[in-house]
Amino acid sequence: MSDFATKGMAIRRSVLGDAHVNRAEAAKTDFDTPFQALITDAAWGHVWARDTISLRERSMLTIALLAGLGNDHELAMHIRATRNTGATESDVMEALMHVAIYAGVPRANHAIKIAKETFAEMATTSAGEEK
């Protein structure tokens, strides 16, 4: 495993939680193993592991980008990850306000709906429990 892959897996676990990563790893097949390696190495090892900005800031950027692009499934996952990144509900709303101006009100409106549902779901589960 490369240094980026090792760092990537550590940060991926830190942000998304062991339960999520364990499920993703257990679900890997020969077909998607190269993709899982790519995202662990590139997204998590090359980008998320950098020490230039905080995990909170990366979380807010990621949420805004996912919302702006309409990547709803990934958006909910990263909203749940705020438990581990330090981004607050207020931080998420600020990011989504930017989405409204720079990517469009419909995208932000839908993302806010997803965020509200996800935060409500998070409030009913314990901090250590991951869906």
N, C-alpha and C positions, 0 to 999 in steps of 0.2 A: 504494500500500500504506500503511495506517495505521501510526502509531507502534507501536501494540500488535501489529500483524501483523509488523512488522519485528523488534521485540524478541522476539516469540513465535517466529518462525522461527529466530532466533539461539539462543535458549535450547533450543528443540526439538532443533536440531542438536547443541548442546553436551551435552544429556542423552542423547538416543537415538542419536547418531552420524550422520554424513553418509550412510553406506551405507543405514541404515534410512530416513532421511528422503528420500533420493534415490529409493529404491524406491517409497515411498508417493507421492511427487510424480509419478513416471513412471506409476504405476497410476491416477492420477486420471482420471475421465471427467466429462462434462458433468453426469452424475447426482450424483456425490459431491463435486464441487468446492465447493459451498456448505458442506458439512459439514467438509471439510478446512480451509476458511477459518475456520469457526467455532472449531474446536479449536485452530488455530494462534493466533488472536486471543484467544479467551477463556481456554482452559486454559493455554497457554504464555505468551501476552502479558500477560494480566491476573493470573494466579495464580502460575505458576512464575517469572516474571521479577521478582516483588516481592522487595525486599531485606530483608524483616522476619525471615525465617528462612533458614537455609542450604539449599543443594540437597540436602545429606545428610539434613536433617530433612524436607524435602519428599518426598524419596524414601521415607523410612521411613513417613511418613503415607500416601503414595499406595499403597505396598505393603500396609499394614494395611487400608486401605479397599477395595482391590481384592480382597484375600483374604476380608475379611468379607462382601463382596457376591458372592463366587464368580465374579469376572471373570477366569477362568483364563488366557486368551490375553493379556490386558493385563498380568496379573500376571507372566508369564514375561518379557514385554518389559521391564517395569520392574525385574525382578531383573537382567536383562542390563545395564540402564542404571546399575546401581550401580557399574559400572566407571568411569563418568564423574561420578557424584554424590558419591563418597566414602563411601557407606554400605557397611559391612563385612558379612560373613556374620553376625557377632555382632549387629550392628544389626538385620539382617533377622530373626534369631531373636527378638530382644526385641520387635520389632513383631508377630511372629506369636504370641508368648506373650500379648500383649494381645488379639489376635484371639480366642484360645482362651477367654479370660475374658469378653470383652465381645460377641463375635459367635458363639461356639460352638466346641466342640472339633472337630466334624466339618469345619467350614470351615478351621480352623487345620491340622488333620491333612492335609487335601488340599493346602493351600497349602505346607506343609512338604515334601510329596512333590514338588510342582512346583519349589520352591526348590532342593531337593537335586539334582534332575535338571538344572535350569538351571545351577547352580553347577558341576556335573560337566562339562556341555557347555562352559561357559566355560573351564574348566581345560584342555580339550583344544584350544582355539582360541587363536590369538595375540591379544594385546590390541587390535590394529588391525583384526582380522577381525570382521565382524558377520554373523550369520545373518539 
